[in-house]
Amino acid sequence: MNPSKVFHVMRHTLPTAPQFYVTAPQPCPYLDGKVERKLFTALFGDSAKSLNDSLSAQGFRRSQNVLYRPTCAGCSACMSARVVSANFEPSRSQRRILKRNKLLSREVKAPWATEEHYELFEKYLNQRHADGGMAGMDINEFAAMIEETPVQSRVIEYYETDEDGEKVLKAACLTDVLHDGLSMVYSFFDPELKSRSMGAFIILDHISMAREAGLPYVYLGFWVPGSQKMNYKANYRPLEVFKDGIWNDLTDEMIADVGENPLGNDPVAEQVAAIHLPPQT
């Protein structure tokens, strides 16, 4: 985010409380002809984990040391989404995905970027998102994305063994461990394995991990009805979406609604005032 294009939103709290800002309008990456703005705050210090836990449960997402959520005028299409892990049952097609990837082994690592990670990430971007906002990211920027985390983060790696007995990295996901779930920050995989639906497999495996750990949710980021990029998240039900300040079960009616309501969003100052912050330590 460009600091010169943000606006400070006043909040009547102690100076030690998080300060919230709003980005300047810019083209929406999900819906053609729309303009997006983000509400965000910095994430740092001893309270970073509790703030990440609290705001993630209120529809925010983490990017390095920033927490943000959309606050667009006249559009409320972007909704934070989370899978209810305990009640999830894979569909027939999802069971086939799990079977196709049964030879993958999972390793959980500290958030430390490697050349192997970056090579796979670059290959993934070049073939899947060459015109996206992350295209051209160099290895230092990639390392910052992985390593600049003030919270409990992990890199989940997926390997296969080749004919020479060597482990080959096929996919990875930067994941935050929250008090109530796993938050998938960013995943990437070998684009040559398109027929194996690697992106779907990573989500399914995170649901399994959350269930094994007794964590109720897997946070998938934003679900956007009407966006081809984000429609896939509706395939993981039961799914809850954060709308009008609460988590709601995803319904077929929501899938048909693209959020075209100019009166649907509260003023930004009211949104900020409604945010529940963790106790100050």
C-alpha contacts under 8 A as a table, 3 or more apart, distances in Angstrom:
res1	aa1	res2	aa2	distance
1	M	5	K	7.96
1	M	23	T	7.45
2	N	5	K	5.54
2	N	6	V	7.16
2	N	23	T	7.95
3	P	6	V	5.66
5	K	23	T	5.83
5	K	24	A	5.08
6	V	21	Y	6.19
6	V	22	V	5.21
6	V	23	T	4.27
6	V	24	A	5.54
7	F	21	Y	5.39
7	F	22	V	5.07
7	F	23	T	6.43
7	F	24	A	7.39
8	H	19	Q	7.83
8	H	20	F	6.39
8	H	21	Y	4.51
8	H	22	V	6.54
9	V	19	Q	7.51
9	V	20	F	5.63
9	V	21	Y	5.39
9	V	22	V	7.16
9	V	268	V	7.69
9	V	269	A	6.45
9	V	272	V	7.76
10	M	19	Q	7.64
10	M	20	F	7.50
10	M	269	A	7.32
11	R	19	Q	7.24
11	R	20	F	7.85
11	R	269	A	7.80
11	R	272	V	7.24
11	R	273	A	6.84
13	T	17	A	6.28
14	L	17	A	5.57
15	P	18	P	7.84
16	T	280	Q	7.97
17	A	280	Q	7.43
18	P	41	T	6.54
18	P	42	A	7.14
19	Q	41	T	5.93
19	Q	42	A	7.50
20	F	39	L	6.74
20	F	40	F	5.55
20	F	41	T	4.79
20	F	42	A	7.96
20	F	272	V	7.34
21	Y	39	L	5.67
21	Y	40	F	5.36
21	Y	41	T	6.32
22	V	37	R	6.66
22	V	38	K	5.49
22	V	39	L	4.57
22	V	40	F	6.29
23	T	37	R	5.42
23	T	38	K	5.35
23	T	39	L	6.75
23	T	40	F	7.96
24	A	37	R	6.12
25	P	35	V	6.03
25	P	36	E	5.57
25	P	37	R	5.11
26	Q	35	V	5.41
26	Q	36	E	5.50
26	Q	37	R	6.79
27	P	33	G	7.35
27	P	34	K	6.17
27	P	35	V	4.59
27	P	36	E	6.00
28	C	31	L	5.84
28	C	32	D	6.82
28	C	33	G	7.35
28	C	34	K	5.25
28	C	35	V	4.83
28	C	36	E	4.93
29	P	32	D	7.56
30	Y	224	V	7.41
30	Y	227	S	5.63
30	Y	228	Q	7.99
30	Y	229	K	6.95
30	Y	230	M	7.87
31	L	34	K	5.77
31	L	226	G	7.30
31	L	227	S	6.05
35	V	72	C	7.12
36	E	70	P	6.98
36	E	71	T	7.35
36	E	72	C	5.24
36	E	73	A	7.87
37	R	70	P	5.88
37	R	71	T	5.50
37	R	72	C	5.14
37	R	73	A	7.93
38	K	68	Y	6.24
38	K	69	R	5.55
38	K	70	P	4.41
38	K	71	T	5.29
38	K	72	C	7.20
39	L	68	Y	5.44
39	L	69	R	5.51
39	L	70	P	6.09
39	L	71	T	5.93
40	F	66	V	6.68
40	F	67	L	5.43
40	F	68	Y	4.11
40	F	69	R	6.63
41	T	66	V	5.80
41	T	67	L	5.48
41	T	68	Y	6.62
42	A	65	N	5.95
42	A	66	V	4.69
42	A	67	L	6.40
43	L	48	A	5.43
43	L	51	L	7.46
43	L	52	N	7.52
43	L	65	N	4.79
43	L	66	V	5.33
43	L	67	L	6.61
43	L	150	P	7.05
44	F	47	S	7.00
44	F	48	A	5.04
44	F	65	N	6.61
44	F	150	P	6.00
45	G	48	A	5.55
45	G	150	P	7.43
46	D	49	K	7.44
47	S	50	S	5.48
47	S	51	L	6.05
47	S	280	Q	7.64
47	S	281	T	7.29
48	A	51	L	5.15
48	A	52	N	6.02
48	A	150	P	6.18
48	A	151	V	6.17
49	K	52	N	5.07
49	K	53	D	6.14
49	K	150	P	7.27
49	K	151	V	5.04
49	K	152	Q	7.12
49	K	178	L	7.98
50	S	53	D	5.04
50	S	54	S	6.06
50	S	278	P	6.37
51	L	54	S	5.07
51	L	55	L	5.96
51	L	277	L	6.88
51	L	278	P	6.22
52	N	55	L	5.40
52	N	56	S	5.76
52	N	62	R	7.57
52	N	67	L	7.39
52	N	151	V	7.47
52	N	178	L	7.63
53	D	56	S	5.37
53	D	57	A	6.43
53	D	178	L	5.57
53	D	179	H	6.23
53	D	180	D	7.79
54	S	57	A	5.39
54	S	58	Q	6.75
54	S	276	H	7.33
54	S	277	L	6.57
54	S	278	P	6.44
55	L	58	Q	4.81
55	L	59	G	6.53
55	L	60	F	5.39
55	L	61	R	7.91
55	L	67	L	7.66
55	L	275	I	7.90
55	L	276	H	7.76
55	L	277	L	7.54
56	S	59	G	5.38
56	S	60	F	4.69
56	S	61	R	6.04
56	S	62	R	7.99
57	A	60	F	7.23
58	Q	242	F	7.15
58	Q	245	G	7.16
58	Q	246	I	7.58
58	Q	275	I	7.56
59	G	69	R	6.44
59	G	79	M	7.22
59	G	80	S	5.04
59	G	81	A	7.92
59	G	242	F	5.80
60	F	67	L	5.95
60	F	68	Y	5.07
60	F	69	R	4.76
60	F	80	S	7.21
61	R	67	L	5.37
61	R	68	Y	5.36
61	R	69	R	6.29
61	R	185	V	7.84
61	R	221	G	6.66
62	R	65	N	7.05
62	R	66	V	5.69
62	R	67	L	4.50
62	R	68	Y	6.54
62	R	185	V	6.97
63	S	66	V	5.26
63	S	67	L	6.35
63	S	68	Y	7.85
63	S	145	M	7.47
63	S	185	V	7.45
64	Q	144	A	7.47
64	Q	145	M	5.77
64	Q	146	I	7.60
64	Q	147	E	7.95
64	Q	148	E	5.34
64	Q	149	T	5.40
64	Q	150	P	7.93
65	N	148	E	6.68
65	N	149	T	6.09
65	N	150	P	6.62
70	P	78	C	6.79
71	T	76	S	7.66
71	T	265	N	7.68
71	T	268	V	7.19
72	C	75	C	5.61
72	C	76	S	6.69
72	C	265	N	7.77
73	A	76	S	7.97
73	A	262	P	6.77
73	A	265	N	6.94
74	G	260	E	6.73
74	G	261	N	5.59
74	G	262	P	3.57
74	G	263	L	6.42
74	G	264	G	6.79
74	G	265	N	6.97
75	C	259	G	5.50
75	C	260	E	5.50
75	C	261	N	5.94
75	C	262	P	6.33
75	C	264	G	7.24
75	C	265	N	7.47
76	S	79	M	7.37
76	S	258	V	7.85
76	S	259	G	4.93
76	S	260	E	7.18
76	S	261	N	7.30
76	S	264	G	6.82
76	S	265	N	6.80
77	A	224	V	5.49
77	A	225	P	6.39
77	A	257	D	8.00
77	A	258	V	5.37
77	A	259	G	4.47
77	A	260	E	7.51
78	C	222	F	5.81
78	C	223	W	5.84
78	C	224	V	4.77
78	C	225	P	7.66
79	M	222	F	5.14
79	M	223	W	5.28
79	M	224	V	6.39
79	M	241	V	5.79
79	M	242	F	5.51
79	M	243	K	6.37
80	S	219	Y	7.79
80	S	220	L	7.46
80	S	221	G	5.45
80	S	222	F	4.26
80	S	223	W	6.03
80	S	241	V	5.51
80	S	242	F	5.31
81	A	219	Y	6.02
81	A	220	L	5.64
81	A	221	G	5.82
81	A	222	F	5.69
81	A	223	W	5.84
81	A	233	K	7.90
81	A	239	L	6.71
81	A	240	E	5.63
81	A	241	V	4.44
81	A	242	F	6.54
82	R	217	Y	5.97
82	R	218	V	5.27
82	R	219	Y	4.19
82	R	220	L	5.62
82	R	221	G	7.59
82	R	239	L	5.69
82	R	240	E	5.34
82	R	241	V	6.55
83	V	88	F	7.47
83	V	207	I	7.63
83	V	217	Y	5.43
83	V	218	V	5.09
83	V	219	Y	6.49
83	V	220	L	7.51
83	V	236	Y	6.46
83	V	237	R	6.40
83	V	238	P	6.04
83	V	239	L	4.56
83	V	240	E	6.33
84	V	87	N	5.84
84	V	88	F	6.26
84	V	216	P	5.89
84	V	217	Y	4.95
84	V	218	V	6.90
84	V	237	R	7.38
84	V	238	P	5.71
84	V	239	L	6.12
84	V	240	E	7.27
85	S	88	F	5.24
85	S	207	I	5.48
85	S	208	S	7.48
85	S	210	A	6.52
85	S	211	R	5.73
85	S	215	L	7.50
85	S	216	P	5.47
85	S	217	Y	5.33
85	S	218	V	6.60
86	A	211	R	5.86
86	A	216	P	6.27
87	N	238	P	6.77
88	F	207	I	7.94
88	F	236	Y	7.47
88	F	237	R	6.18
88	F	238	P	6.09
89	E	237	R	7.83
90	P	93	S	7.84
90	P	94	Q	5.41
90	P	95	R	5.98
90	P	236	Y	7.88
91	S	94	Q	5.03
91	S	95	R	6.17
92	R	95	R	5.14
92	R	96	R	6.43
93	S	96	R	5.06
93	S	97	I	6.43
94	Q	97	I	4.94
94	Q	98	L	6.37
94	Q	200	A	7.80
94	Q	201	F	7.97
94	Q	204	L	7.90
95	R	98	L	5.08
95	R	99	K	6.26
96	R	99	K	5.01
96	R	100	R	6.16
97	I	100	R	5.14
97	I	101	N	6.42
97	I	196	R	6.41
97	I	197	S	6.54
97	I	200	A	7.55
97	I	201	F	6.30
98	L	101	N	5.32
98	L	102	K	6.02
98	L	201	F	6.31
98	L	204	L	7.75
99	K	102	K	5.14
100	R	103	L	7.93
100	R	196	R	6.23
101	N	104	L	5.69
101	N	196	R	6.96
101	N	201	F	7.43
103	L	160	E	6.52
104	L	158	Y	5.95
104	L	159	Y	5.38
104	L	160	E	5.10
105	S	158	Y	5.48
105	S	159	Y	5.18
105	S	160	E	6.42
106	R	156	I	6.88
106	R	157	E	5.65
106	R	158	Y	4.72
106	R	159	Y	6.55
107	E	156	I	5.90
107	E	157	E	5.09
107	E	158	Y	6.44
107	E	159	Y	7.94
108	V	154	R	6.53
108	V	155	V	5.95
108	V	156	I	4.70
108	V	157	E	6.25
109	K	112	W	7.74
109	K	154	R	5.67
109	K	155	V	5.10
109	K	156	I	6.29
109	K	157	E	7.46
110	A	153	S	7.12
110	A	154	R	5.09
110	A	155	V	6.04
111	P	146	I	5.79
111	P	147	E	5.38
111	P	153	S	6.14
111	P	154	R	5.11
111	P	155	V	5.38
111	P	174	L	7.48
112	W	143	A	7.41
112	W	146	I	6.40
112	W	147	E	5.59
112	W	155	V	7.64
113	A	117	H	6.38
113	A	118	Y	7.40
113	A	142	F	7.54
113	A	143	A	5.20
113	A	146	I	6.04
113	A	147	E	6.76
114	T	117	H	5.14
114	T	118	Y	6.42
114	T	143	A	7.89
115	E	118	Y	5.04
115	E	119	E	6.09
115	E	139	I	7.98
116	E	119	E	5.26
116	E	120	L	6.38
116	E	169	L	7.47
117	H	120	L	5.37
117	H	121	F	6.06
117	H	169	L	7.93
117	H	172	A	7.57
118	Y	121	F	4.86
118	Y	122	E	5.93
118	Y	139	I	6.42
118	Y	142	F	7.00
119	E	122	E	5.23
119	E	123	K	6.21
120	L	123	K	5.12
120	L	124	Y	6.08
120	L	169	L	7.82
120	L	170	K	7.68
120	L	171	A	7.68
120	L	188	F	7.48
120	L	189	F	6.60
120	L	190	D	6.39
121	F	124	Y	5.04
121	F	125	L	6.19
121	F	188	F	5.93
121	F	189	F	7.04
122	E	125	L	5.17
122	E	126	N	6.06
123	K	126	N	5.25
123	K	127	Q	6.35
123	K	190	D	7.17
123	K	191	P	7.32
124	Y	127	Q	5.53
124	Y	128	R	5.78
124	Y	129	H	7.43
124	Y	188	F	6.28
124	Y	189	F	6.06
124	Y	190	D	6.04
124	Y	191	P	5.56
125	L	128	R	5.20
125	L	129	H	4.71
125	L	130	A	5.55
125	L	134	M	7.67
125	L	135	A	6.36
126	N	129	H	6.06
126	N	130	A	4.69
126	N	135	A	7.32
127	Q	130	A	6.24
127	Q	191	P	6.70
128	R	191	P	7.12
129	H	132	G	5.08
129	H	134	M	7.95
129	H	135	A	6.92
130	A	135	A	5.58
131	D	135	A	6.25
132	G	135	A	5.51
134	M	137	M	5.68
137	M	141	E	5.93
137	M	142	F	6.42
138	D	141	E	5.38
138	D	142	F	6.19
139	I	142	F	4.92
139	I	143	A	6.03
140	N	143	A	5.02
140	N	144	A	6.25
141	E	144	A	5.04
141	E	145	M	6.33
142	F	145	M	5.09
142	F	146	I	6.48
143	A	146	I	5.21
143	A	147	E	5.80
143	A	148	E	7.88
144	A	147	E	5.18
144	A	148	E	5.17
145	M	148	E	6.01
145	M	149	T	7.99
146	I	149	T	7.20
146	I	174	L	6.78
149	T	152	Q	7.58
149	T	153	S	6.89
151	V	176	D	7.30
152	Q	176	D	5.85
152	Q	177	V	5.61
152	Q	178	L	7.58
153	S	174	L	7.08
153	S	175	T	5.58
153	S	176	D	4.27
153	S	177	V	5.93
154	R	174	L	5.95
154	R	175	T	5.27
154	R	176	D	6.28
154	R	177	V	7.53
155	V	172	A	6.65
155	V	173	C	5.61
155	V	174	L	4.65
155	V	175	T	6.12
156	I	172	A	5.42
156	I	173	C	5.11
156	I	174	L	6.45
156	I	175	T	7.05
157	E	169	L	7.10
157	E	170	K	7.87
157	E	171	A	6.01
157	E	172	A	4.41
157	E	173	C	6.67
158	Y	169	L	6.00
158	Y	170	K	5.70
158	Y	171	A	5.09
158	Y	172	A	6.01
159	Y	167	K	5.97
159	Y	168	V	5.32
159	Y	169	L	4.56
159	Y	170	K	5.46
159	Y	171	A	7.17
160	E	167	K	5.63
160	E	168	V	5.33
160	E	169	L	6.68
160	E	170	K	6.85
161	T	164	D	7.73
161	T	165	G	5.48
161	T	166	E	5.32
161	T	167	K	4.51
161	T	168	V	5.99
162	D	165	G	5.31
162	D	166	E	5.44
162	D	167	K	6.45
162	D	168	V	6.79
163	E	166	E	7.40
169	L	172	A	7.84
170	K	189	F	5.66
170	K	190	D	5.39
171	A	187	S	7.50
171	A	188	F	5.76
171	A	189	F	3.93
171	A	190	D	6.24
171	A	198	M	7.56
172	A	187	S	5.70
172	A	188	F	5.66
172	A	189	F	6.32
173	C	184	M	6.92
173	C	185	V	7.33
173	C	186	Y	5.64
173	C	187	S	4.01
173	C	188	F	6.43
173	C	202	I	7.72
174	L	184	M	6.37
174	L	185	V	5.46
174	L	186	Y	5.27
174	L	187	S	6.24
175	T	182	L	6.57
175	T	183	S	5.52
175	T	184	M	4.67
175	T	185	V	5.40
175	T	186	Y	7.23
176	D	182	L	5.80
176	D	183	S	4.98
176	D	184	M	6.57
176	D	185	V	6.88
177	V	181	G	6.35
177	V	182	L	4.94
177	V	183	S	6.47
178	L	181	G	5.07
178	L	182	L	5.79
178	L	183	S	6.97
179	H	215	L	7.75
180	D	215	L	5.40
180	D	216	P	5.90
180	D	217	Y	6.28
181	G	210	A	6.35
181	G	215	L	4.77
181	G	216	P	5.73
181	G	217	Y	4.49
181	G	218	V	5.42
181	G	219	Y	7.09
182	L	206	H	7.35
182	L	210	A	6.46
182	L	215	L	7.49
182	L	217	Y	6.52
182	L	218	V	4.85
182	L	219	Y	6.08
183	S	218	V	5.82
183	S	219	Y	4.47
183	S	220	L	6.50
183	S	221	G	7.75
184	M	187	S	7.28
184	M	218	V	7.40
184	M	219	Y	6.11
184	M	220	L	5.73
184	M	221	G	7.17
185	V	220	L	7.87
185	V	221	G	7.43
187	S	199	G	7.57
187	S	202	I	7.91
188	F	199	G	7.55
189	F	198	M	6.73
189	F	199	G	7.34
190	D	193	L	5.81
190	D	194	K	7.94
191	P	194	K	5.67
193	L	196	R	5.50
193	L	197	S	7.15
193	L	198	M	6.86
194	K	197	S	5.52
194	K	198	M	6.83
197	S	200	A	5.48
197	S	201	F	6.32
198	M	201	F	4.89
198	M	202	I	6.22
199	G	202	I	5.30
199	G	203	I	6.62
200	A	203	I	5.23
200	A	204	L	6.23
201	F	204	L	5.01
201	F	205	D	6.04
202	I	205	D	5.14
202	I	206	H	6.22
203	I	206	H	5.11
203	I	207	I	6.32
204	L	207	I	5.12
204	L	208	S	6.42
205	D	208	S	4.97
205	D	209	M	6.20
206	H	209	M	4.91
206	H	210	A	6.06
206	H	218	V	6.94
207	I	210	A	5.16
207	I	211	R	6.19
207	I	217	Y	7.76
207	I	218	V	6.15
208	S	211	R	5.13
208	S	212	E	6.14
209	M	212	E	5.08
209	M	213	A	6.15
210	A	213	A	5.11
210	A	214	G	6.11
210	A	215	L	4.86
210	A	216	P	6.78
210	A	217	Y	6.82
210	A	218	V	6.79
211	R	214	G	5.09
211	R	215	L	5.84
211	R	216	P	6.92
212	E	215	L	7.64
220	L	223	W	7.95
220	L	233	K	7.40
222	F	230	M	7.48
223	W	230	M	5.52
223	W	231	N	6.88
223	W	233	K	6.33
223	W	234	A	7.61
223	W	241	V	7.66
224	V	227	S	5.58
224	V	230	M	5.56
224	V	231	N	6.64
224	V	258	V	7.56
225	P	230	M	7.29
225	P	231	N	6.27
225	P	254	M	7.54
225	P	255	I	5.47
225	P	256	A	6.95
225	P	257	D	6.67
225	P	258	V	5.31
226	G	231	N	7.16
226	G	255	I	7.84
226	G	256	A	7.80
226	G	257	D	7.96
226	G	258	V	5.83
227	S	230	M	5.44
227	S	231	N	5.98
228	Q	231	N	5.34
228	Q	232	Y	7.80
229	K	232	Y	7.43
230	M	233	K	6.14
231	N	234	A	5.98
232	Y	235	N	5.64
233	K	236	Y	5.95
234	A	237	R	6.76
234	A	239	L	7.03
234	A	250	L	7.82
234	A	255	I	7.99
236	Y	239	L	6.17
237	R	250	L	7.97
238	P	249	D	7.10
238	P	250	L	7.33
239	L	249	D	6.02
239	L	250	L	5.58
240	E	247	W	5.85
240	E	248	N	5.20
240	E	249	D	4.48
240	E	250	L	5.44
241	V	247	W	5.36
241	V	248	N	5.32
241	V	249	D	6.46
241	V	250	L	6.22
242	F	245	G	6.48
242	F	246	I	5.44
242	F	247	W	4.38
242	F	248	N	6.24
243	K	246	I	5.62
243	K	247	W	6.23
243	K	248	N	6.74
250	L	254	M	6.48
250	L	255	I	7.74
251	T	254	M	5.27
251	T	255	I	6.64
252	D	255	I	5.07
252	D	256	A	6.54
253	E	256	A	5.24
253	E	257	D	6.38
254	M	257	D	5.02
254	M	258	V	7.79
255	I	258	V	7.51
257	D	260	E	7.65
261	N	264	G	5.06
262	P	265	N	7.30
263	L	266	D	7.66
266	D	270	E	6.17
266	D	271	Q	6.17
267	P	270	E	5.36
267	P	271	Q	6.38
268	V	271	Q	4.94
268	V	272	V	6.21
269	A	272	V	5.17
269	A	273	A	6.19
270	E	273	A	5.00
270	E	274	A	6.21
271	Q	274	A	5.22
271	Q	275	I	6.65
272	V	275	I	5.38
